[in-house]
Amino acid sequence: MESRSDARAVVLGGGMAGLFAARVLAEFHREVVLVDRDELTGAHEARRGVPQGRHSHALQARGLLIAEEMFPGIIQAMATDGAGIGDVTADVRWYVGGRPIRRVESGLTAVTASRPFLERHVRERVRGLGTVRFAERHNVLGLRTSPDRTRVTGVRVVPRDGEATEEVLDADLVVDATGRGSRLPGWLEELGYPRVAEQRLDIGLGYVTRHYRDRADLFGGDIAINDVASPDLPRGAALSRTEGGQIVVTGYGILGDHPPTDPEGFHAFLRTLSNPDVHQVVTRSEPLDDPVSYRFPSSLRRDYAGMSRFPEGLLVLGDAVSSFNPVYAQGMTVAALSALVLRRHLRGGGRVRPLRFFRDVSEEVTNATWDAMTVSDLRFPGVAGDRSLRTRLRQFYTGRVQVAATRDDVVARAYMRVLGLIDPADTLRRPGIVARVLGRALLG
């Protein structure tokens, strides 16, 4: 454990990004206060502050490794509590263009669980640190700064019960992890800072989720089925075995081709997917609720790294910086990776320099993820964006990789390691992999 500062850190937002940040900050600060508008203690259901909480979520393989390092034994604890656990390829059915990716041992762990379940396990570990205090059911009113507004010295909060007055939480460091709806851009402008530049990619994504009870072992021992949307069929679905013997099924569509929210329409939508497995499981399972929808019009990135000025004592991470297409299930893992960058900066001693931190997060984490996501989403003809020659070449090669992954064990493993954010995308362009990709892709 690192030596602690005598100062306090405050984290805004009790979701996964805020929890990972609090875990790291607890290594260096006497006290960490995590502020959230919801009631966190004992929360087992989807929270109001996480509107997509009822839908499918996943920590990628890299995110699970980070969680296990931060909270030793958490993967087995979740499995013991009922989560599905298995190998990313051997125990998960992946379909790309209707073709199954090779079922080989990847050596990477997959855990299938609901978002509230996953968040609860991480939250209980954070609470158990002893130095983290939860300020639940509190609204954040704004930042407190030095007279010259060059440094953030705390936050102004008020309990949501309406009976208490405003309180100031003094802090040596404030971390905004409030998600896509972060109010920080407006707060910074009020303090005289320039508006942070934003980049959007409009994808018109909509998805619908319904929960079921597995009446028998319909998976054949598998823990999940992922049917990936393609330009030929911009529809897909994710089906996972979760805690309590439940199945969560999320169907999605790009560019307005969204699943209906009535039960009959939802099942009809699933029947049109590239592979019948998801529909067959749903048809033979017991529905537990009505379908619920969620809309995600665009991926969003805020370029804090490109700002010319930024107040000291303030950082931002998670979806408050980059909100990715949720189909790729990379948001929570990106937040975990960003927390590792925060840890490294804190280990440097002294104060964390915000602009330097943002640049490192961009260069080491978000640039590659945003780039890969953009290239993938631009495969769909209706998504507006620059399709440069480099982008088209990458799309062509990625398509060949996907075909080869349905025929070649080595390529399947390499592809899954990239999707799981274990390895960079460049590993798929190594000579040995390229030879296998081209050879397998040309077989038929």
Secondary structure, DSSP 4 states (H G I P E B T S, - for coil): -PPPEEEEEEEE--SHHHHHHHHHHTTTEEEEEEE-SS--TT--S--TT-TTTTS-----HHHHHHHHHHSTTHHHHHHHTT-EEEETTTSEEEEETTEEPP----S-EEEE--HHHHHHHHHHHHHTTSSEEEE-SEEEEEEEE-TTSSBEEEEEEEETTSSS--EEEE-SEEEE---TT--HHHHHHHTTPPPPPEEEEEEEEEEEEEEEE-SS-TTTT--EEEEE--SSS-EEEEEEE-GGGEEEEEEEESTT-PPPSSHHHHHHHHHTSSSSHHHHHHHTSEE-S--EEEEEEEEEEE-GGG-S---BTEEE-GGGTEE--GGG--HHHHHHHHHHHHHHHHHT-S---HHHHHHHHIIIIIHHHHHHHHHHHTTSTTS-S---HHHHHHHHHHHHHHHHHTT-HHHHHHHHHHHTTSS-GGGGGSHHHHHHHHHHHTT-
